[in-house]
């Protein structure tokens, strides 16, 4: 009797562990990689009358002659009160990865943990609902989590209401997955102007750009692009004189690009830079709406710079980001919301499973 019960309890524990590990978010979510439906309550959070009257862009090449509305993707124009482009300290380097979490993020997190390195992940809402457990792993490891929209769209081509929906749906997914609401975001393609800035700042966001672009997204889209060019870029960048630190752009969307961190981190640290999340490098101890802080401790590795191939000239431009195909800008309908409920939310599942396991152990003590 005792042996049978102990065996049953062991099997139950394994099954509960499996459910906990694979738990998904609950509720209804928009269709992935499509513009999410607008929400009047969210739209009301922004005073639309205070927004600059910048016209909607017609495409990536739609650059005004006199950049009145400071479109970064055209001229790298920035606004000091909202935009973060580099780390102010010359010895700091804000490593950042966009477009996850994906199947390749997990191995990246394992490597970063082995080196005690923390950085920033700007995540896509569509990826969060697919891989919430990976995002939780990143958050629990002390990495900064930021918003990168729901569908990776060009924000200057979207209406005010659509921009708000892109942000808030992603917020909701992150909040349910890890329990916090980010205060930092990165616009896909660096596509931001004063109208978009006005919306984002009213929603409480700081906008993070970059001053070093690896163009590593090409590893998944251009067969002529060599992955070793990524660390080649870093080898050159760390040698360049600068009056500031840097924020670099990488992607964990593709396996090849995510895997290059094993080369990049030693290069940056070996040159004497402190690798930090973006919020830490600008001395912001609280990157979330909730009272949750990031560690200000950074690791300075005692390594030597790795010799790698010379970078491609195009990779020195900070103006381009992953050219993921933009989804249609037609207003979404109710059909764009799909039910992705597969189990309880992660925290609720953990609690319920723990209570059930304790209950079974108590019952077992009487039987035994």
VEXZA-786320 format. One record per residue (C-alpha): residue in three letters; x, y, z. Coordinates in steps of 0.001 Angstrom, whole numbers, padded with zeros to 6 digits, always signed. Example, Ala and Ser with C-alpha at 12.3 -4.5 7.8 and 13.67 -1.06 7.14 Angstrom:
2
Ala+012300-004500+007800;Ser+013670-001060+007140;
end
This chain:
368
Unk+000000+000000+000000;Unk+002772+002382+000971;Unk+004793+001601-002162;Unk+001764+002102-004415;Unk+000966+005468-002852;Unk+004577+006705-003009;Unk+004763+005728-006674;Unk+001494+007525-007411;Unk+002708+010612-005559;Unk+005949+010615-007565;Unk+004057+010399-010862;Unk+001753+013198-009742;Unk+004713+015417-008850;Unk+006256+014886-012278;Unk+002989+015700-014021;Unk+002559+018877-011976;Unk+006107+019923-012815;Unk+005408+019440-016507;Unk+002259+021558-016364;Unk+004090+024319-014496;Unk+006959+024394-016985;Unk+004683+024581-020025;Unk+002008+026882-018589;Unk+000581+029428-021023;Unk-001137+032770-020577;Unk-004892+032771-020103;Unk-007669+034689-021797;Unk-008221+036022-025289;Unk-005356+037561-027240;Unk-005120+039206-030663;Unk-003968+037198-033625;Unk-000192+037009-033659;Unk+001808+039264-035975;Unk-001251+041257-037005;Unk-002290+044735-035807;Unk-004325+044164-032634;Unk-007824+045586-032140;Unk-008100+049075-030695;Unk-009592+049633-027267;Unk-011514+052799-026393;Unk-010520+052624-022734;Unk-006853+052506-023663;Unk-007248+055275-026226;Unk-008750+057504-023534;Unk-005447+057347-021641;Unk-003914+059669-024235;Unk-004974+063271-024811;Unk-005009+063166-028603;Unk-005503+066936-028801;Unk-001969+067447-027478;Unk-000288+065346-030164;Unk+001740+066993-032944;Unk-000114+067023-036238;Unk+002390+064831-038041;Unk+000914+063019-041051;Unk+000874+059232-041231;Unk+003853+057940-043189;Unk+003084+056208-046467;Unk+006079+053886-046374;Unk+009675+053398-045265;Unk+010953+055800-047910;Unk+008434+058505-047002;Unk+010888+061027-045569;Unk+009861+064700-045389;Unk+012194+067301-046848;Unk+012308+069429-043723;Unk+012085+066922-040878;Unk+009675+069089-038894;Unk+008488+066169-036800;Unk+011905+064621-036097;Unk+011545+061226-037792;Unk+014448+059158-036516;Unk+014250+056492-039194;Unk+014900+059183-041815;Unk+017421+061550-040215;Unk+018336+060035-036821;Unk+016719+063099-035277;Unk+016237+062713-031518;Unk+014432+064520-028714;Unk+016428+064748-025500;Unk+013372+064613-023253;Unk+012204+061224-024557;Unk+014889+059425-026586;Unk+017776+057331-025269;Unk+020438+056587-027876;Unk+023591+055780-025893;Unk+024892+055180-022385;Unk+026275+058428-020910;Unk+029273+056781-019209;Unk+032102+056038-021644;Unk+032771+052679-019962;Unk+029203+051386-020196;Unk+027699+049298-022979;Unk+023989+048570-023124;Unk+023560+045296-024975;Unk+020009+044808-026237;Unk+018151+042106-028142;Unk+014895+042617-030053;Unk+012050+040497-031435;Unk+011920+037674-028875;Unk+011305+035658-026904;Unk+011886+032829-029369;Unk+013064+029239-029343;Unk+016624+030597-029500;Unk+016359+032898-026493;Unk+016684+030095-023966;Unk+020232+029156-024997;Unk+021167+032842-025023;Unk+019886+033184-021457;Unk+021894+030156-020357;Unk+025075+031682-021757;Unk+024425+035073-020163;Unk+023783+033367-016826;Unk+027088+031519-017074;Unk+028867+034870-017470;Unk+026699+036766-014950;Unk+025789+039278-017654;Unk+022541+041261-017693;Unk+021095+043082-020682;Unk+017809+044363-022141;Unk+015235+042412-024134;Unk+012685+044389-026161;Unk+009955+041843-026744;Unk+007142+041383-029240;Unk+003713+040770-027720;Unk+002995+038031-030244;Unk+006141+036197-029135;Unk+005355+036663-025448;Unk+002069+034757-025639;Unk+003876+031985-027512;Unk+006843+031752-025120;Unk+005819+033185-021732;Unk+008009+030755-019802;Unk+011089+032025-021656;Unk+010248+035618-020821;Unk+009807+034650-017180;Unk+013232+033017-017240;Unk+014763+036231-018603;Unk+012995+038370-016028;Unk+013924+036114-013114;Unk+017555+036214-014251;Unk+017593+040001-013797;Unk+017410+041116-017412;Unk+015440+044239-018279;Unk+012230+043653-020237;Unk+010952+046340-022604;Unk+008114+046708-025117;Unk+008684+046258-028872;Unk+004991+046368-029979;Unk+002591+043523-030655;Unk+003158+042975-034374;Unk+006490+044695-035199;Unk+004854+047360-037311;Unk+006015+050785-038524;Unk+004445+053046-035925;Unk+004550+056222-038030;Unk+002263+054446-040509;Unk-000352+053629-037843;Unk-003225+055705-036496;Unk-003079+057030-032939;Unk-005514+054370-031770;Unk-003561+051583-033456;Unk-000278+052707-031882;Unk-001859+052659-028435;Unk-003238+049162-029048;Unk+000179+047878-030180;Unk+001693+049058-026907;Unk-001063+048156-024468;Unk-001644+044620-025763;Unk+002092+043966-025377;Unk+001983+045476-021902;Unk-000820+043108-020957;Unk+001067+040052-022189;Unk+004239+041023-020325;Unk+002287+041805-017175;Unk+000580+038422-017180;Unk+003798+036560-017978;Unk+006151+038175-015457;Unk+004052+040493-013285;Unk+005508+043876-014238;Unk+004761+046741-016624;Unk+007776+048140-018530;Unk+008560+051845-018746;Unk+010940+051405-021684;Unk+010133+050606-025299;Unk+011852+050447-028669;Unk+009953+051296-031868;Unk+010418+048655-034584;Unk+012776+049813-037342;Unk+013516+052879-035203;Unk+010384+054295-036794;Unk+009359+057161-034529;Unk+008382+060799-035004;Unk+006963+063473-032718;Unk+003404+062159-033004;Unk+004490+058683-031963;Unk+006697+060160-029231;Unk+003741+062119-027907;Unk+001684+058950-027555;Unk+004477+056944-025977;Unk+005435+059613-023451;Unk+001808+060070-022390;Unk+001694+056316-021800;Unk+004740+056694-019539;Unk+007466+055338-021813;Unk+011089+056172-022405;Unk+012100+055476-025998;Unk+015299+053492-026542;Unk+017118+053733-029861;Unk+020717+052660-030534;Unk+024035+054002-031798;Unk+025529+050678-032893;Unk+023590+048410-035280;Unk+024934+044914-035964;Unk+022439+044275-038770;Unk+022423+040718-037463;Unk+018853+040228-038683;Unk+020430+039548-042070;Unk+021607+036163-040802;Unk+018061+034951-041338;Unk+017287+036840-044529;Unk+020459+037184-046607;Unk+022482+034089-047470;Unk+025514+036235-048322;Unk+025668+037710-044822;Unk+028298+036013-042675;Unk+027482+035659-038986;Unk+031088+036362-037998;Unk+030659+039897-039319;Unk+028627+040581-036174;Unk+031569+040189-033811;Unk+033714+041826-036479;Unk+031646+044955-036010;Unk+032128+044868-032250;Unk+035873+044380-032636;Unk+035998+047605-034625;Unk+033541+049537-032445;Unk+035377+048932-029164;Unk+038507+050490-030682;Unk+036789+053691-031804;Unk+037219+056779-029584;Unk+033969+058055-028115;Unk+032786+060593-025554;Unk+029894+058327-024524;Unk+029114+054700-023963;Unk+026999+052738-026432;Unk+023707+050936-026933;Unk+023902+048163-029517;Unk+021118+046452-031432;Unk+020934+042674-031859;Unk+018133+040170-032357;Unk+017229+036832-030802;Unk+014801+036186-033643;Unk+017193+033871-035497;Unk+019455+031141-034141;Unk+022612+032498-035775;Unk+022129+036027-034460;Unk+021225+034921-030927;Unk+024235+032610-030774;Unk+026767+035359-031542;Unk+026511+036649-027984;Unk+029140+034082-027034;Unk+031582+036087-029165;Unk+030236+039584-028564;Unk+030260+039612-024758;Unk+033983+038719-024425;Unk+034884+041358-027017;Unk+033001+044142-025256;Unk+034131+043174-021766;Unk+037679+042527-022929;Unk+037886+046120-024147;Unk+037045+047368-020651;Unk+033329+048052-021031;Unk+030738+047244-018386;Unk+027841+045371-019996;Unk+024552+046584-018504;Unk+020829+046767-019168;Unk+019883+050097-020712;Unk+018039+051292-017605;Unk+021091+050624-015455;Unk+023449+052428-017819;Unk+021343+055607-017542;Unk+021129+055216-013753;Unk+017439+054348-013568;Unk+017022+051745-010815;Unk+013326+051197-011507;Unk+012503+050313-015143;Unk+008988+049123-014348;Unk+005809+050794-013155;Unk+005786+048418-010211;Unk+008342+048743-007425;Unk+010789+046283-008960;Unk+014440+047202-009375;Unk+017311+045865-011460;Unk+020686+045176-009937;Unk+023241+047899-010612;Unk+026042+045365-010328;Unk+027794+044666-013601;Unk+030519+042210-014450;Unk+033776+043402-016000;Unk+035463+040375-017495;Unk+039238+040105-017514;Unk+039632+038817-021043;Unk+041377+039926-024167;Unk+039701+041181-027290;Unk+038977+038367-029721;Unk+040291+038901-033220;Unk+037424+038626-035693;Unk+036829+039524-039336;Unk+036491+043113-040471;Unk+032859+044287-040419;Unk+030895+045221-043469;Unk+030650+049001-044027;Unk+026844+048823-044118;Unk+026760+047468-040600;Unk+028030+050772-039212;Unk+024763+052524-039998;Unk+022462+052879-036962;Unk+019368+053542-039020;Unk+018067+050126-039992;Unk+016455+047336-038074;Unk+015012+043962-038893;Unk+012895+044503-042023;Unk+010205+042095-040969;Unk+007326+042399-043401;Unk+004876+044991-042133;Unk+001347+043733-041559;Unk-001639+045358-043127;Unk-002749+048643-041594;Unk-006445+047948-042131;Unk-008414+048367-038898;Unk-008686+045000-037127;Unk-012063+043458-036483;Unk-013330+041310-033663;Unk-012126+038294-035637;Unk-008540+039340-034974;Unk-008960+038259-031356;Unk-008315+034579-030787;Unk-008626+032478-027649;Unk-005226+031193-026577;Unk-006331+029760-023233;Unk-004564+026433-022728;Unk-003976+026326-018976;Unk-003887+028527-015907;Unk-001512+031478-015760;Unk+001970+030565-014602;Unk+001777+031978-011083;Unk-001725+030585-010482;Unk-000682+027191-011806;Unk+002323+027099-009493;Unk+000192+027932-006454;Unk-002550+025433-007263;Unk-000071+022674-008010;Unk+001781+023298-004755;Unk-001418+023184-002714;Unk-002511+019965-004412;Unk+000856+018359-003817;Unk+000799+019308-000115;Unk-002735+017934+000178;Unk-001679+014619-001341;Unk+001279+014399+001025;Unk-000955+015006+004052;Unk-003420+012338+002911;Unk-000521+010022+002321;Unk+000737+010417+005880;Unk-002582+009077+007193;Unk-002662+006179+004741;Unk+000910+005218+005496;
end
